[in-house]
Amino acid sequence: MNKLRWALLVVSAVISLAAGFATPHDAAHEEWWNRIPAFFALFGFIGCIVIIFFAKSLGELFLRKREDYYDAD
């Protein structure tokens, strides 16, 4: 089951990136990010990775207790 999830994730990422490269870019918008193919797919992926690591570090910092937390007298 776990391999199937990874396969679906990879397939959906490849389809998303391929659609980003295949879609014509709007020439009316002159922002630099509109000139990069698949920018928003990559931006979203990197943003999710940053959120995951940030949440894990917050959990380590504030939620995790010492191993002997309940045994301390």
mmCIF file of the N, C-alpha and C atoms, coordinates in Angstrom:
data_MODEL
# 
_entry.id   MODEL 
# 
loop_
_atom_site.group_PDB 
_atom_site.id 
_atom_site.type_symbol 
_atom_site.label_atom_id 
_atom_site.label_alt_id 
_atom_site.label_comp_id 
_atom_site.label_asym_id 
_atom_site.label_entity_id 
_atom_site.label_seq_id 
_atom_site.pdbx_PDB_ins_code 
_atom_site.Cartn_x 
_atom_site.Cartn_y 
_atom_site.Cartn_z 
_atom_site.occupancy 
_atom_site.B_iso_or_equiv 
_atom_site.pdbx_formal_charge 
_atom_site.auth_seq_id 
_atom_site.auth_comp_id 
_atom_site.auth_asym_id 
_atom_site.auth_atom_id 
_atom_site.pdbx_PDB_model_num 
ATOM 1   N N  . MET A 1 1  ? 0.826  -1.198 0.000   1.00 0.00 ? 1  MET A N  1 
ATOM 2   C CA . MET A 1 1  ? 0.000  0.000  0.000   1.00 0.00 ? 1  MET A CA 1 
ATOM 3   C C  . MET A 1 1  ? 0.870  1.261  0.000   1.00 0.00 ? 1  MET A C  1 
ATOM 4   N N  . ASN A 1 2  ? 1.986  1.224  0.744   1.00 0.00 ? 2  ASN A N  1 
ATOM 5   C CA . ASN A 1 2  ? 2.853  2.388  0.838   1.00 0.00 ? 2  ASN A CA 1 
ATOM 6   C C  . ASN A 1 2  ? 3.515  2.684  -0.506  1.00 0.00 ? 2  ASN A C  1 
ATOM 7   N N  . LYS A 1 3  ? 3.907  1.632  -1.234  1.00 0.00 ? 3  LYS A N  1 
ATOM 8   C CA . LYS A 1 3  ? 4.524  1.831  -2.550  1.00 0.00 ? 3  LYS A CA 1 
ATOM 9   C C  . LYS A 1 3  ? 3.520  2.423  -3.537  1.00 0.00 ? 3  LYS A C  1 
ATOM 10  N N  . LEU A 1 4  ? 2.268  2.046  -3.408  1.00 0.00 ? 4  LEU A N  1 
ATOM 11  C CA . LEU A 1 4  ? 1.230  2.586  -4.281  1.00 0.00 ? 4  LEU A CA 1 
ATOM 12  C C  . LEU A 1 4  ? 1.052  4.081  -4.039  1.00 0.00 ? 4  LEU A C  1 
ATOM 13  N N  . ARG A 1 5  ? 1.098  4.501  -2.790  1.00 0.00 ? 5  ARG A N  1 
ATOM 14  C CA . ARG A 1 5  ? 0.972  5.927  -2.473  1.00 0.00 ? 5  ARG A CA 1 
ATOM 15  C C  . ARG A 1 5  ? 2.135  6.723  -3.055  1.00 0.00 ? 5  ARG A C  1 
ATOM 16  N N  . TRP A 1 6  ? 3.350  6.207  -2.926  1.00 0.00 ? 6  TRP A N  1 
ATOM 17  C CA . TRP A 1 6  ? 4.513  6.899  -3.478  1.00 0.00 ? 6  TRP A CA 1 
ATOM 18  C C  . TRP A 1 6  ? 4.436  6.965  -4.995  1.00 0.00 ? 6  TRP A C  1 
ATOM 19  N N  . ALA A 1 7  ? 3.972  5.879  -5.603  1.00 0.00 ? 7  ALA A N  1 
ATOM 20  C CA . ALA A 1 7  ? 3.836  5.859  -7.058  1.00 0.00 ? 7  ALA A CA 1 
ATOM 21  C C  . ALA A 1 7  ? 2.812  6.897  -7.509  1.00 0.00 ? 7  ALA A C  1 
ATOM 22  N N  . LEU A 1 8  ? 1.691  6.982  -6.817  1.00 0.00 ? 8  LEU A N  1 
ATOM 23  C CA . LEU A 1 8  ? 0.681  7.989  -7.158  1.00 0.00 ? 8  LEU A CA 1 
ATOM 24  C C  . LEU A 1 8  ? 1.205  9.403  -6.949  1.00 0.00 ? 8  LEU A C  1 
ATOM 25  N N  . LEU A 1 9  ? 1.989  9.611  -5.909  1.00 0.00 ? 9  LEU A N  1 
ATOM 26  C CA . LEU A 1 9  ? 2.581  10.921 -5.658  1.00 0.00 ? 9  LEU A CA 1 
ATOM 27  C C  . LEU A 1 9  ? 3.539  11.309 -6.775  1.00 0.00 ? 9  LEU A C  1 
ATOM 28  N N  . VAL A 1 10 ? 4.384  10.378 -7.186  1.00 0.00 ? 10 VAL A N  1 
ATOM 29  C CA . VAL A 1 10 ? 5.344  10.660 -8.250  1.00 0.00 ? 10 VAL A CA 1 
ATOM 30  C C  . VAL A 1 10 ? 4.621  10.915 -9.573  1.00 0.00 ? 10 VAL A C  1 
ATOM 31  N N  . VAL A 1 11 ? 3.626  10.115 -9.869  1.00 0.00 ? 11 VAL A N  1 
ATOM 32  C CA . VAL A 1 11 ? 2.882  10.286 -11.124 1.00 0.00 ? 11 VAL A CA 1 
ATOM 33  C C  . VAL A 1 11 ? 2.177  11.644 -11.138 1.00 0.00 ? 11 VAL A C  1 
ATOM 34  N N  . SER A 1 12 ? 1.544  12.023 -10.026 1.00 0.00 ? 12 SER A N  1 
ATOM 35  C CA . SER A 1 12 ? 0.858  13.314 -9.993  1.00 0.00 ? 12 SER A CA 1 
ATOM 36  C C  . SER A 1 12 ? 1.848  14.480 -10.077 1.00 0.00 ? 12 SER A C  1 
ATOM 37  N N  . ALA A 1 13 ? 3.032  14.344 -9.485  1.00 0.00 ? 13 ALA A N  1 
ATOM 38  C CA . ALA A 1 13 ? 4.042  15.397 -9.583  1.00 0.00 ? 13 ALA A CA 1 
ATOM 39  C C  . ALA A 1 13 ? 4.549  15.532 -11.010 1.00 0.00 ? 13 ALA A C  1 
ATOM 40  N N  . VAL A 1 14 ? 4.768  14.417 -11.678 1.00 0.00 ? 14 VAL A N  1 
ATOM 41  C CA . VAL A 1 14 ? 5.239  14.460 -13.069 1.00 0.00 ? 14 VAL A CA 1 
ATOM 42  C C  . VAL A 1 14 ? 4.169  15.070 -13.976 1.00 0.00 ? 14 VAL A C  1 
ATOM 43  N N  . ILE A 1 15 ? 2.920  14.708 -13.770 1.00 0.00 ? 15 ILE A N  1 
ATOM 44  C CA . ILE A 1 15 ? 1.831  15.282 -14.576 1.00 0.00 ? 15 ILE A CA 1 
ATOM 45  C C  . ILE A 1 15 ? 1.729  16.783 -14.332 1.00 0.00 ? 15 ILE A C  1 
ATOM 46  N N  . SER A 1 16 ? 1.858  17.203 -13.086 1.00 0.00 ? 16 SER A N  1 
ATOM 47  C CA . SER A 1 16 ? 1.782  18.629 -12.766 1.00 0.00 ? 16 SER A CA 1 
ATOM 48  C C  . SER A 1 16 ? 2.920  19.408 -13.405 1.00 0.00 ? 16 SER A C  1 
ATOM 49  N N  . LEU A 1 17 ? 4.127  18.876 -13.338 1.00 0.00 ? 17 LEU A N  1 
ATOM 50  C CA . LEU A 1 17 ? 5.266  19.555 -13.969 1.00 0.00 ? 17 LEU A CA 1 
ATOM 51  C C  . LEU A 1 17 ? 5.148  19.563 -15.489 1.00 0.00 ? 17 LEU A C  1 
ATOM 52  N N  . ALA A 1 18 ? 4.684  18.461 -16.069 1.00 0.00 ? 18 ALA A N  1 
ATOM 53  C CA . ALA A 1 18 ? 4.514  18.411 -17.519 1.00 0.00 ? 18 ALA A CA 1 
ATOM 54  C C  . ALA A 1 18 ? 3.452  19.412 -17.967 1.00 0.00 ? 18 ALA A C  1 
ATOM 55  N N  . ALA A 1 19 ? 2.383  19.539 -17.198 1.00 0.00 ? 19 ALA A N  1 
ATOM 56  C CA . ALA A 1 19 ? 1.352  20.519 -17.542 1.00 0.00 ? 19 ALA A CA 1 
ATOM 57  C C  . ALA A 1 19 ? 1.890  21.940 -17.428 1.00 0.00 ? 19 ALA A C  1 
ATOM 58  N N  . GLY A 1 20 ? 2.766  22.181 -16.473 1.00 0.00 ? 20 GLY A N  1 
ATOM 59  C CA . GLY A 1 20 ? 3.366  23.501 -16.341 1.00 0.00 ? 20 GLY A CA 1 
ATOM 60  C C  . GLY A 1 20 ? 4.248  23.861 -17.517 1.00 0.00 ? 20 GLY A C  1 
ATOM 61  N N  . PHE A 1 21 ? 4.961  22.880 -18.048 1.00 0.00 ? 21 PHE A N  1 
ATOM 62  C CA . PHE A 1 21 ? 5.803  23.142 -19.217 1.00 0.00 ? 21 PHE A CA 1 
ATOM 63  C C  . PHE A 1 21 ? 4.976  23.226 -20.506 1.00 0.00 ? 21 PHE A C  1 
ATOM 64  N N  . ALA A 1 22 ? 3.850  22.505 -20.573 1.00 0.00 ? 22 ALA A N  1 
ATOM 65  C CA . ALA A 1 22 ? 3.047  22.459 -21.789 1.00 0.00 ? 22 ALA A CA 1 
ATOM 66  C C  . ALA A 1 22 ? 2.081  23.631 -21.901 1.00 0.00 ? 22 ALA A C  1 
ATOM 67  N N  . THR A 1 23 ? 1.744  24.269 -20.800 1.00 0.00 ? 23 THR A N  1 
ATOM 68  C CA . THR A 1 23 ? 0.782  25.363 -20.805 1.00 0.00 ? 23 THR A CA 1 
ATOM 69  C C  . THR A 1 23 ? 1.453  26.640 -21.300 1.00 0.00 ? 23 THR A C  1 
ATOM 70  N N  . PRO A 1 24 ? 0.828  27.328 -22.240 1.00 0.00 ? 24 PRO A N  1 
ATOM 71  C CA . PRO A 1 24 ? 1.431  28.592 -22.699 1.00 0.00 ? 24 PRO A CA 1 
ATOM 72  C C  . PRO A 1 24 ? 1.338  29.653 -21.607 1.00 0.00 ? 24 PRO A C  1 
ATOM 73  N N  . HIS A 1 25 ? 2.351  30.494 -21.563 1.00 0.00 ? 25 HIS A N  1 
ATOM 74  C CA . HIS A 1 25 ? 2.392  31.536 -20.543 1.00 0.00 ? 25 HIS A CA 1 
ATOM 75  C C  . HIS A 1 25 ? 1.728  32.794 -21.062 1.00 0.00 ? 25 HIS A C  1 
ATOM 76  N N  . ASP A 1 26 ? 1.065  33.500 -20.164 1.00 0.00 ? 26 ASP A N  1 
ATOM 77  C CA . ASP A 1 26 ? 0.350  34.720 -20.525 1.00 0.00 ? 26 ASP A CA 1 
ATOM 78  C C  . ASP A 1 26 ? 1.356  35.850 -20.724 1.00 0.00 ? 26 ASP A C  1 
ATOM 79  N N  . ALA A 1 27 ? 1.363  36.418 -21.893 1.00 0.00 ? 27 ALA A N  1 
ATOM 80  C CA . ALA A 1 27 ? 2.314  37.488 -22.189 1.00 0.00 ? 27 ALA A CA 1 
ATOM 81  C C  . ALA A 1 27 ? 1.888  38.816 -21.580 1.00 0.00 ? 27 ALA A C  1 
ATOM 82  N N  . ALA A 1 28 ? 0.643  38.930 -21.127 1.00 0.00 ? 28 ALA A N  1 
ATOM 83  C CA . ALA A 1 28 ? 0.160  40.192 -20.558 1.00 0.00 ? 28 ALA A CA 1 
ATOM 84  C C  . ALA A 1 28 ? 0.797  40.463 -19.204 1.00 0.00 ? 28 ALA A C  1 
ATOM 85  N N  . HIS A 1 29 ? 1.157  39.412 -18.506 1.00 0.00 ? 29 HIS A N  1 
ATOM 86  C CA . HIS A 1 29 ? 1.774  39.586 -17.194 1.00 0.00 ? 29 HIS A CA 1 
ATOM 87  C C  . HIS A 1 29 ? 3.289  39.518 -17.357 1.00 0.00 ? 29 HIS A C  1 
ATOM 88  N N  . GLU A 1 30 ? 3.953  40.513 -16.884 1.00 0.00 ? 30 GLU A N  1 
ATOM 89  C CA . GLU A 1 30 ? 5.401  40.603 -17.084 1.00 0.00 ? 30 GLU A CA 1 
ATOM 90  C C  . GLU A 1 30 ? 6.202  40.256 -15.829 1.00 0.00 ? 30 GLU A C  1 
ATOM 91  N N  . GLU A 1 31 ? 5.577  39.662 -14.836 1.00 0.00 ? 31 GLU A N  1 
ATOM 92  C CA . GLU A 1 31 ? 6.320  39.300 -13.639 1.00 0.00 ? 31 GLU A CA 1 
ATOM 93  C C  . GLU A 1 31 ? 7.315  38.189 -13.980 1.00 0.00 ? 31 GLU A C  1 
ATOM 94  N N  . TRP A 1 32 ? 8.419  38.182 -13.273 1.00 0.00 ? 32 TRP A N  1 
ATOM 95  C CA . TRP A 1 32 ? 9.489  37.230 -13.588 1.00 0.00 ? 32 TRP A CA 1 
ATOM 96  C C  . TRP A 1 32 ? 9.072  35.794 -13.347 1.00 0.00 ? 32 TRP A C  1 
ATOM 97  N N  . TRP A 1 33 ? 8.187  35.565 -12.378 1.00 0.00 ? 33 TRP A N  1 
ATOM 98  C CA . TRP A 1 33 ? 7.807  34.182 -12.078 1.00 0.00 ? 33 TRP A CA 1 
ATOM 99  C C  . TRP A 1 33 ? 6.890  33.608 -13.147 1.00 0.00 ? 33 TRP A C  1 
ATOM 100 N N  . ASN A 1 34 ? 6.222  34.426 -13.903 1.00 0.00 ? 34 ASN A N  1 
ATOM 101 C CA . ASN A 1 34 ? 5.385  33.916 -14.991 1.00 0.00 ? 34 ASN A CA 1 
ATOM 102 C C  . ASN A 1 34 ? 6.215  33.437 -16.173 1.00 0.00 ? 34 ASN A C  1 
ATOM 103 N N  . ARG A 1 35 ? 7.468  33.825 -16.252 1.00 0.00 ? 35 ARG A N  1 
ATOM 104 C CA . ARG A 1 35 ? 8.329  33.382 -17.341 1.00 0.00 ? 35 ARG A CA 1 
ATOM 105 C C  . ARG A 1 35 ? 8.997  32.037 -17.042 1.00 0.00 ? 35 ARG A C  1 
ATOM 106 N N  . ILE A 1 36 ? 8.921  31.567 -15.809 1.00 0.00 ? 36 ILE A N  1 
ATOM 107 C CA . ILE A 1 36 ? 9.534  30.281 -15.435 1.00 0.00 ? 36 ILE A CA 1 
ATOM 108 C C  . ILE A 1 36 ? 8.487  29.181 -15.581 1.00 0.00 ? 36 ILE A C  1 
ATOM 109 N N  . PRO A 1 37 ? 8.736  28.190 -16.434 1.00 0.00 ? 37 PRO A N  1 
ATOM 110 C CA . PRO A 1 37 ? 7.771  27.090 -16.581 1.00 0.00 ? 37 PRO A CA 1 
ATOM 111 C C  . PRO A 1 37 ? 7.643  26.286 -15.280 1.00 0.00 ? 37 PRO A C  1 
ATOM 112 N N  . ALA A 1 38 ? 6.424  25.946 -14.938 1.00 0.00 ? 38 ALA A N  1 
ATOM 113 C CA . ALA A 1 38 ? 6.104  25.128 -13.752 1.00 0.00 ? 38 ALA A CA 1 
ATOM 114 C C  . ALA A 1 38 ? 6.545  25.793 -12.455 1.00 0.00 ? 38 ALA A C  1 
ATOM 115 N N  . PHE A 1 39 ? 6.605  27.108 -12.428 1.00 0.00 ? 39 PHE A N  1 
ATOM 116 C CA . PHE A 1 39 ? 7.058  27.816 -11.232 1.00 0.00 ? 39 PHE A CA 1 
ATOM 117 C C  . PHE A 1 39 ? 6.148  27.543 -10.046 1.00 0.00 ? 39 PHE A C  1 
ATOM 118 N N  . PHE A 1 40 ? 4.838  27.611 -10.255 1.00 0.00 ? 40 PHE A N  1 
ATOM 119 C CA . PHE A 1 40 ? 3.925  27.479 -9.132  1.00 0.00 ? 40 PHE A CA 1 
ATOM 120 C C  . PHE A 1 40 ? 3.885  26.052 -8.584  1.00 0.00 ? 40 PHE A C  1 
ATOM 121 N N  . ALA A 1 41 ? 4.086  25.057 -9.433  1.00 0.00 ? 41 ALA A N  1 
ATOM 122 C CA . ALA A 1 41 ? 4.177  23.677 -8.940  1.00 0.00 ? 41 ALA A CA 1 
ATOM 123 C C  . ALA A 1 41 ? 5.417  23.510 -8.073  1.00 0.00 ? 41 ALA A C  1 
ATOM 124 N N  . LEU A 1 42 ? 6.544  24.047 -8.529  1.00 0.00 ? 42 LEU A N  1 
ATOM 125 C CA . LEU A 1 42 ? 7.781  23.956 -7.748  1.00 0.00 ? 42 LEU A CA 1 
ATOM 126 C C  . LEU A 1 42 ? 7.698  24.799 -6.476  1.00 0.00 ? 42 LEU A C  1 
ATOM 127 N N  . PHE A 1 43 ? 7.105  25.974 -6.579  1.00 0.00 ? 43 PHE A N  1 
ATOM 128 C CA . PHE A 1 43 ? 6.947  26.842 -5.415  1.00 0.00 ? 43 PHE A CA 1 
ATOM 129 C C  . PHE A 1 43 ? 6.081  26.178 -4.353  1.00 0.00 ? 43 PHE A C  1 
ATOM 130 N N  . GLY A 1 44 ? 4.993  25.552 -4.783  1.00 0.00 ? 44 GLY A N  1 
ATOM 131 C CA . GLY A 1 44 ? 4.124  24.846 -3.846  1.00 0.00 ? 44 GLY A CA 1 
ATOM 132 C C  . GLY A 1 44 ? 4.819  23.660 -3.190  1.00 0.00 ? 44 GLY A C  1 
ATOM 133 N N  . PHE A 1 45 ? 5.590  22.914 -3.974  1.00 0.00 ? 45 PHE A N  1 
ATOM 134 C CA . PHE A 1 45 ? 6.312  21.765 -3.434  1.00 0.00 ? 45 PHE A CA 1 
ATOM 135 C C  . PHE A 1 45 ? 7.350  22.205 -2.405  1.00 0.00 ? 45 PHE A C  1 
ATOM 136 N N  . ILE A 1 46 ? 8.123  23.226 -2.747  1.00 0.00 ? 46 ILE A N  1 
ATOM 137 C CA . ILE A 1 46 ? 9.138  23.720 -1.812  1.00 0.00 ? 46 ILE A CA 1 
ATOM 138 C C  . ILE A 1 46 ? 8.478  24.313 -0.569  1.00 0.00 ? 46 ILE A C  1 
ATOM 139 N N  . GLY A 1 47 ? 7.353  24.999 -0.757  1.00 0.00 ? 47 GLY A N  1 
ATOM 140 C CA . GLY A 1 47 ? 6.618  25.537 0.391   1.00 0.00 ? 47 GLY A CA 1 
ATOM 141 C C  . GLY A 1 47 ? 6.131  24.440 1.328   1.00 0.00 ? 47 GLY A C  1 
ATOM 142 N N  . CYS A 1 48 ? 5.643  23.350 0.776   1.00 0.00 ? 48 CYS A N  1 
ATOM 143 C CA . CYS A 1 48 ? 5.198  22.227 1.618   1.00 0.00 ? 48 CYS A CA 1 
ATOM 144 C C  . CYS A 1 48 ? 6.355  21.610 2.384   1.00 0.00 ? 48 CYS A C  1 
ATOM 145 N N  . ILE A 1 49 ? 7.494  21.461 1.738   1.00 0.00 ? 49 ILE A N  1 
ATOM 146 C CA . ILE A 1 49 ? 8.678  20.914 2.415   1.00 0.00 ? 49 ILE A CA 1 
ATOM 147 C C  . ILE A 1 49 ? 9.100  21.829 3.561   1.00 0.00 ? 49 ILE A C  1 
ATOM 148 N N  . VAL A 1 50 ? 9.090  23.142 3.328   1.00 0.00 ? 50 VAL A N  1 
ATOM 149 C CA . VAL A 1 50 ? 9.460  24.099 4.378   1.00 0.00 ? 50 VAL A CA 1 
ATOM 150 C C  . VAL A 1 50 ? 8.476  24.016 5.544   1.00 0.00 ? 50 VAL A C  1 
ATOM 151 N N  . ILE A 1 51 ? 7.181  23.923 5.252   1.00 0.00 ? 51 ILE A N  1 
ATOM 152 C CA . ILE A 1 51 ? 6.178  23.818 6.315   1.00 0.00 ? 51 ILE A CA 1 
ATOM 153 C C  . ILE A 1 51 ? 6.371  22.544 7.127   1.00 0.00 ? 51 ILE A C  1 
ATOM 154 N N  . ILE A 1 52 ? 6.685  21.442 6.466   1.00 0.00 ? 52 ILE A N  1 
ATOM 155 C CA . ILE A 1 52 ? 6.885  20.174 7.175   1.00 0.00 ? 52 ILE A CA 1 
ATOM 156 C C  . ILE A 1 52 ? 8.069  20.278 8.131   1.00 0.00 ? 52 ILE A C  1 
ATOM 157 N N  . PHE A 1 53 ? 9.205  20.794 7.647   1.00 0.00 ? 53 PHE A N  1 
ATOM 158 C CA . PHE A 1 53 ? 10.375 20.901 8.515   1.00 0.00 ? 53 PHE A CA 1 
ATOM 159 C C  . PHE A 1 53 ? 10.164 21.913 9.641   1.00 0.00 ? 53 PHE A C  1 
ATOM 160 N N  . PHE A 1 54 ? 9.451  22.997 9.354   1.00 0.00 ? 54 PHE A N  1 
ATOM 161 C CA . PHE A 1 54 ? 9.157  23.988 10.384  1.00 0.00 ? 54 PHE A CA 1 
ATOM 162 C C  . PHE A 1 54 ? 8.256  23.387 11.468  1.00 0.00 ? 54 PHE A C  1 
ATOM 163 N N  . ALA A 1 55 ? 7.241  22.644 11.065  1.00 0.00 ? 55 ALA A N  1 
ATOM 164 C CA . ALA A 1 55 ? 6.345  22.012 12.035  1.00 0.00 ? 55 ALA A CA 1 
ATOM 165 C C  . ALA A 1 55 ? 7.076  20.963 12.866  1.00 0.00 ? 55 ALA A C  1 
ATOM 166 N N  . LYS A 1 56 ? 7.952  20.195 12.234  1.00 0.00 ? 56 LYS A N  1 
ATOM 167 C CA . LYS A 1 56 ? 8.722  19.197 12.979  1.00 0.00 ? 56 LYS A CA 1 
ATOM 168 C C  . LYS A 1 56 ? 9.650  19.859 13.986  1.00 0.00 ? 56 LYS A C  1 
ATOM 169 N N  . SER A 1 57 ? 10.272 20.962 13.601  1.00 0.00 ? 57 SER A N  1 
ATOM 170 C CA . SER A 1 57 ? 11.167 21.639 14.541  1.00 0.00 ? 57 SER A CA 1 
ATOM 171 C C  . SER A 1 57 ? 10.390 22.266 15.692  1.00 0.00 ? 57 SER A C  1 
ATOM 172 N N  . LEU A 1 58 ? 9.202  22.803 15.425  1.00 0.00 ? 58 LEU A N  1 
ATOM 173 C CA . LEU A 1 58 ? 8.373  23.328 16.512  1.00 0.00 ? 58 LEU A CA 1 
ATOM 174 C C  . LEU A 1 58 ? 7.937  22.213 17.458  1.00 0.00 ? 58 LEU A C  1 
ATOM 175 N N  . GLY A 1 59 ? 7.604  21.063 16.894  1.00 0.00 ? 59 GLY A N  1 
ATOM 176 C CA . GLY A 1 59 ? 7.230  19.922 17.725  1.00 0.00 ? 59 GLY A CA 1 
ATOM 177 C C  . GLY A 1 59 ? 8.376  19.458 18.598  1.00 0.00 ? 59 GLY A C  1 
ATOM 178 N N  . GLU A 1 60 ? 9.558  19.431 18.042  1.00 0.00 ? 60 GLU A N  1 
ATOM 179 C CA . GLU A 1 60 ? 10.739 19.042 18.823  1.00 0.00 ? 60 GLU A CA 1 
ATOM 180 C C  . GLU A 1 60 ? 11.013 20.059 19.924  1.00 0.00 ? 60 GLU A C  1 
ATOM 181 N N  . LEU A 1 61 ? 10.813 21.316 19.617  1.00 0.00 ? 61 LEU A N  1 
ATOM 182 C CA . LEU A 1 61 ? 11.153 22.380 20.546  1.00 0.00 ? 61 LEU A CA 1 
ATOM 183 C C  . LEU A 1 61 ? 10.143 22.498 21.689  1.00 0.00 ? 61 LEU A C  1 
ATOM 184 N N  . PHE A 1 62 ? 8.849  22.422 21.375  1.00 0.00 ? 62 PHE A N  1 
ATOM 185 C CA . PHE A 1 62 ? 7.834  22.722 22.377  1.00 0.00 ? 62 PHE A CA 1 
ATOM 186 C C  . PHE A 1 62 ? 7.048  21.514 22.879  1.00 0.00 ? 62 PHE A C  1 
ATOM 187 N N  . LEU A 1 63 ? 6.906  20.473 22.091  1.00 0.00 ? 63 LEU A N  1 
ATOM 188 C CA . LEU A 1 63 ? 6.026  19.375 22.475  1.00 0.00 ? 63 LEU A CA 1 
ATOM 189 C C  . LEU A 1 63 ? 6.739  18.164 23.044  1.00 0.00 ? 63 LEU A C  1 
ATOM 190 N N  . ARG A 1 64 ? 7.946  17.901 22.617  1.00 0.00 ? 64 ARG A N  1 
ATOM 191 C CA . ARG A 1 64 ? 8.654  16.712 23.060  1.00 0.00 ? 64 ARG A CA 1 
ATOM 192 C C  . ARG A 1 64 ? 9.165  16.905 24.480  1.00 0.00 ? 64 ARG A C  1 
ATOM 193 N N  . LYS A 1 65 ? 8.952  15.893 25.292  1.00 0.00 ? 65 LYS A N  1 
ATOM 194 C CA . LYS A 1 65 ? 9.420  15.911 26.685  1.00 0.00 ? 65 LYS A CA 1 
ATOM 195 C C  . LYS A 1 65 ? 10.664 15.038 26.822  1.00 0.00 ? 65 LYS A C  1 
ATOM 196 N N  . ARG A 1 66 ? 11.370 15.233 27.915  1.00 0.00 ? 66 ARG A N  1 
ATOM 197 C CA . ARG A 1 66 ? 12.522 14.371 28.185  1.00 0.00 ? 66 ARG A CA 1 
ATOM 198 C C  . ARG A 1 66 ? 12.061 12.926 28.339  1.00 0.00 ? 66 ARG A C  1 
ATOM 199 N N  . GLU A 1 67 ? 12.981 12.012 28.136  1.00 0.00 ? 67 GLU A N  1 
ATOM 200 C CA . GLU A 1 67 ? 12.634 10.593 28.219  1.00 0.00 ? 67 GLU A CA 1 
ATOM 201 C C  . GLU A 1 67 ? 12.205 10.202 29.623  1.00 0.00 ? 67 GLU A C  1 
ATOM 202 N N  . ASP A 1 68 ? 12.799 10.809 30.639  1.00 0.00 ? 68 ASP A N  1 
ATOM 203 C CA . ASP A 1 68 ? 12.459 10.474 32.026  1.00 0.00 ? 68 ASP A CA 1 
ATOM 204 C C  . ASP A 1 68 ? 11.498 11.504 32.643  1.00 0.00 ? 68 ASP A C  1 
ATOM 205 N N  . TYR A 1 69 ? 10.672 12.129 31.841  1.00 0.00 ? 69 TYR A N  1 
ATOM 206 C CA . TYR A 1 69 ? 9.785  13.197 32.312  1.00 0.00 ? 69 TYR A CA 1 
ATOM 207 C C  . TYR A 1 69 ? 8.824  12.687 33.386  1.00 0.00 ? 69 TYR A C  1 
ATOM 208 N N  . TYR A 1 70 ? 8.234  11.506 33.189  1.00 0.00 ? 70 TYR A N  1 
ATOM 209 C CA . TYR A 1 70 ? 7.273  10.989 34.150  1.00 0.00 ? 70 TYR A CA 1 
ATOM 210 C C  . TYR A 1 70 ? 7.933  10.246 35.300  1.00 0.00 ? 70 TYR A C  1 
ATOM 211 N N  . ASP A 1 71 ? 9.199  9.858  35.177  1.00 0.00 ? 71 ASP A N  1 
ATOM 212 C CA . ASP A 1 71 ? 9.883  9.131  36.228  1.00 0.00 ? 71 ASP A CA 1 
ATOM 213 C C  . ASP A 1 71 ? 10.585 10.053 37.206  1.00 0.00 ? 71 ASP A C  1 
ATOM 214 N N  . ALA A 1 72 ? 10.682 11.307 36.892  1.00 0.00 ? 72 ALA A N  1 
ATOM 215 C CA . ALA A 1 72 ? 11.399 12.256 37.759  1.00 0.00 ? 72 ALA A CA 1 
ATOM 216 C C  . ALA A 1 72 ? 10.665 12.415 39.092  1.00 0.00 ? 72 ALA A C  1 
ATOM 217 N N  . ASP A 1 73 ? 11.424 12.352 40.154  1.00 0.00 ? 73 ASP A N  1 
ATOM 218 C CA . ASP A 1 73 ? 10.830 12.511 41.501  1.00 0.00 ? 73 ASP A CA 1 
ATOM 219 C C  . ASP A 1 73 ? 11.232 13.808 42.134  1.00 0.00 ? 73 ASP A C  1 
# 
